[in-house]
């Protein structure tokens, strides 16, 4: 049976040179009021690239040389402080390096690659890397209510409704749910 997953797929940290693909994918995945601005994306890629991860497909030429890398999914994160959850003030160019809380601001998969469990693959890889690198103690996210079951399947727990982001008219149209997942380093026996 043939796989429905794309060939030559891999995950790597995002770099500033990926910004045009990240901006384009962000525009495909979110309505204008919810997407990160190009300035915010550049800020995150410059300030905390270790919290930004991309799912790519390599394209090869006839000589079997890499001719292009196509971004088909990404996660953009920062660290948030104060109360340990995402606040409206954290949605822009904000990062608190001393915090132990990683905030995922966007998780998006190219619409033509959705329904293949790639968001689960990317998020699971992200959680594993952050856990093993001991970058923080937990990950938080604010999710649209219909996406809560997806995040619960990868270990996030509902904390409650996020009323802070709903103060902004751009976000007030939806119910936003605070979710958290502890980061636990995997121990291996030799």
Secondary structure, DSSP 4 states (H G I P E B T S, - for coil): ----SPTTEEEEE--GGGHHHHHHHHHHHS-TTTSPPHHHHHHHHHH-GGG-EEEEEEEE-TTS-EEEEEEEEEEEEEEE-TTSS--GGGSSS---TT-SEEEEEEEEE-GGG-SSSHHHHHHHHHHHHHHHHT--SEEEEEEEGGGHHHHHHTT-EEEEE-TTGGGSTTTTTS-EEEEEEE--PPP---
